[in-house]
């Protein structure tokens, strides 16, 4: 997540073919980051210069690679579920049972790609910089909804009855006597009805709030963004909380990976708000080792533990824990596509506002 300052600065001149890196006093205030003194790229880079900067030591290089490389690590670990020793293979991967998992995959990869590209391309212009991070916030929100779909179909308290059973792929065996497990149909209709829609509404709210912090409340922007995303975590995790509370699974694989997931998220929040270690020694961690890089690493580790938890829950479903219903294209990919359309509209609105604001500022200076 990017930020901005309040210090006035003259407009930058376009960079040379081989642009030099600048200090904090030489770039616009909206480009500066707390306690990062050097390694800045001047707004006005071309696309090719932005791409080349991934291989130069700037203060965004580590931010780019920590999430870009994570895409490939996550894709490999995700693929193990299908093409591993006990996986269903390519044919089984298309089974509707796995639609929620693929929705989760799209949410995670969208988050990691948008984050890495936002840090790589934000020096093209001040407007593009803002739009990059608007998209970044939107994809974080989309990821939370992807998680909610996986939680809903694989972790949600299982109901009984034929209408509430998940269509389990042939490669996942049904445990003997499993048809007697679970709760009576309709025992928690409020959660089943409101859970995913609530996750979507909260995702829109989080994107709106985070976009607003780029111009409002700049002094406390990191704290506000961290607290804002605490809300979807609490709501999306309701199925996990229920399982850990009522089934005594806190000491099992679900509890183990969920607690690790929470620990990594807590660590990422601490890095994001505290601005450690650069707060202790401004200038020393400008290129490598500053808090945003550790923030990226911690968030990705939390995602890996979340993936392990979901894989374990899918195996439980295969052992006969009946799910809430058969996933469909509309209830999974349809939800994600509708959410992405709404997020795109929100980002476009903020982007147009920012473009008008920049043009107005340039007109006053002229």
N, C-alpha and C positions, 0 to 999 in steps of 0.2 A: 504494500500500500504506500503510495507516495504522499508527499506533503508539500507545504509551502510556507514562506515566511512573511514578514511585514515590512522589511527594510526597503526603502526606495532605491532604484537603480536605473541608470540610463539604458535605453534599448540596445541590445547587442547588435554587432555587425555580423554579416554572414561569414561563416567559417571559410578558411582556405581549403584547397584540395587535401592538405594534410593538417587538419585542425589541431591546435595545441589544446591541452587541458588547462582549465582555468581554476582560480581560487574562488571562494565563496563571495568575495567582494566584487568579482568581475562578472557575475551572472545575475539575472533578474531574481528578485526575492522569492518568487514562487517556485524557483528551481532548487533553492538551498534546502539542506537537511540539517537538523540539529546536530551540532558537534562534528560535522563533516566539513573540513576546511578546504580540501583540494580535490582534484580528480574530476571536476565538473566538465561536461560537454556543453558548448554554447548552443542554444536553440538556433536552428537554421541548418542542421545537418541534412544532407540528402539521404535517400534510402540506402544507397550503397555505402555511404559513410557510417550510417547507423549499424549496418550489418558488419562492416569491418571493425567497428568499435568493440564487438564481442571478443575480439582477439587482442585488444589493447587493455592495459591496466587502468581502467576508469573506475569511478566509485559505483558504477552500475554493472560492471562486468560480473562480479560475484552474484549479484541479484539475478542476472540473466541465467547463468549456468546452474545455479542451485535449483531452479525449477525446470529449466529446459532438459537437463539430463534426467531429472526425476520422471519426466514423461516416459522415457524408455524403460527405466527401472520398474515403474508401476505397470506398464504394458506387459513386461515380461512376467511379473508376479501374477498379474491378472490372467494371462494366458495359461499359466500352470493349472488353473482350475479346469480348463477345457482340454488341454493337450498334455496334461500330466499323466501319471500312471493310472489314476482312477478317473480321469476326465472323460466326458462324453464324446470328445472329438469335434470336428467341424460340423457334422450333421446335428449333433446334440446341441451345439451352441445356438442354433436357430430355434430351438424349442421355446414356446411362449413362457415356459416356467422361468427362463433366464432373462426375459425382458427387463425386469427391475434391475438385474445385475448389469445389463448393458446400459441402462439409463444412468446407473451409478458410475459406470466407466466413462460415459460421455461427460458427466458432471465433473469428475476428477480431471480428466484430460483437458477439458475446457478451462478449468481453473489454472492448471499448471502452464498451459500454452499461453493463455491471456496474460498471466502474471509475468512470464519470462519476456514475452514480446512487448509488454507495456514498459518494462525497464530497458529494453533494447531500443525501442523506436521513439521514446518520449522526447528526444532532443530534436525532432524534425521541426517543431514549432511550438509555441506556447499553447496554442489551441489543441494541437494534436497531443501534447503532453496531458492536458486535462482529459481529453476523450479517452486516451489510453487507460488512465486510472479509473474513469467511469466504467469502462468495459471490465476492468479488473474487479471492481466491486460487484458488478453484475454477475460475473462468472463464479465468484465466491458464493453468492446467493443461490445461483443455479446448482452448484455443488451440494448445498444443504438440502435442496429438494430431491436431487438424485439419491442422496443418502436416505431421505425419508421414504422413498419408494422401496429401497432395498430393506429398510427396517420394517416397513409395513407388511411386506409379503413374506419375509423370512423370519422376523423376530416378533412381530405383533402377536399378542396372546391368541392362541389358536382356538377357533370355534368348532363346534360339532355340526353334524348334519351334512347331507350331500351337497346342499347349495353352498356351503362354506368351505368345501374341500379344495385344496390346490391340486391341479393336474400335475402329478409328479412324473418326471421323465422315466422312461423304462430303465435307465442306467442307475437310478436311485431306488433301492429296494425298500418296501414298506415293512416296518417291523410288525411282528405278530401282536395282535391285540391293540394296535395303535388306534383303531377306529373308536375305541372307548375313551381315548384321552381327550383333554381339552375341556372347554366350558360350554355351557348351553348356548344355543344360537341366540343372538341379540342381547347377550349379557353385558356388552359394552358398546352399544350402537353409537353412542356419542363420539367415542374415540375413532371408531371405524368410519364414521361419516365425516368428521371434522378434521381428522389428523392431517391428511395430505392437503386439503384446501387451506388449512391454517399455515402449513409450512410454506405454501406458495405466497400467501398474503404477507407473511413475515419476511420472506425473501424480497418482495417488492419494497417493503418498508425499509429493510436494511440497506438496500441499494440507494433509495432516496435519501436516507439519513447520511450515509457515507459520502454521497456526492455533494450534499450540502456542506459537509465539513471542509471542503476544499476552499470555500469562501467564508463560511461562518465558523466561529469558534476555533480559529487556527491555532491558538495557544494550547488547546486541550484536544486537538484533533485525534491524536493517537489513542488517548484514553477513551474518547467517545466511540471511535470505531471498534475498539476492542470490546467495550461494553455492549455495543449494538449487536455484535455477532454472538454475544453470550445468549441472547434471546433465542435464535434459531437452534443453538446447541441444546438448550433446555427442552424446547418443544420437540425437536426431531428425536431426541433421546428418550422420549416417554416410553416406547416399547421396551427399551433396554432396562430402564429403571423398574418397570413393572416386572419384568422377568427376574431381575436380580432380587427384588423385594419379595416376590411371592413364590419363586421356585427354589430359592436357596442356591442359586447358581453363581453366587459371588466368588466362590473358590474354584469354579470350573473354568474352562477355556473362555467362555463369554465374559465372565467377570475379569479374568486376567487381562485379556486384550482390551476390554473397555477401560479398565483402570489405567493401562498404559496409554491408550488413546487420550484420556483426560489429562494425564501427566504431561504428555507432549504438548497438548493444547495450552495448558497452564504455563509451561515454559515459554511457548511462543508468545503468549500474552505478556509475560514479564519482560522479555526482550523488546517487544514492540513498544511498551509503555516506558520502560526505564531508560532506554537508549544506552544500555551497557553493552560492550565495554567502552565505547567512544566517549561517553560522558566523563569517565575517569581520566582520559588522556586524549583530548581533542587533537585531531591531526594524525595520530598514530595509526588509527584503524580506517583511514579514509578509503583505501582500496580493498583490503582484505580483512575479514574478521569483524566487521561492524555489525550492529544489532540486527539489521534487516536481513543479512545473510543467515544469521542464526535463527531468526524468525522463520525464514523459508525452510531451513533444514528441519526445524521442530514441527512445523505444520505438515511437512511431507512424511515425517516419521509417524505422526498421528494418523495420517491417511493409510499408511501401510498396516498399522495395527488394526485400524477399522476394517480394512480388507480381510485380514486374518479372521477377525470376529465374524464377518459376514459369511466367509467360506465355511466356518464352523457351523453357523446356523443353517446353511444350505445342507450340510451333511445331516443335521438333526431333522430337517424336513424330510430328507430321504429315509430316515429311520422311522418315520411315521408320525411326526408331529404335524397334524393337519393345519394348513394355512387358512387365510381369511377368504380366499377365492382365487380363481384362475386369472393370472395377469393377462391383459389384452394390450394391443397396440395403443388404443386410445387411453387406457388407464396408466400407461407408463410413458412411452415415447410421445403420445399425444399431450400429456401433461407437461413434459419437458419442452416440447415445441411451442405450446401456448405460452408458457412462462418465458421462454427465450424471446418470443415476439413482443411480449409486454416489457421485458427488460430492455430490448432494443429500442422500443419507442421511448422509454424513460431516458436512456443514454443519449438518444438523438436529441431529445428536448434539452437536456443539459448541455450537449455539445453546441446546439444552435445558440443558446443563451450565452455560452462562453465566447463563441465567435463574434456575436454582436457586441459583447462587452469589450473584447480586444479591439474591435474596429472603432468603438467609441473612444477608447483610451488613446488609440493612435490618432484619431481626429483631433482630440483636445491638445495633444502634444504638437501636432502640426500647426 
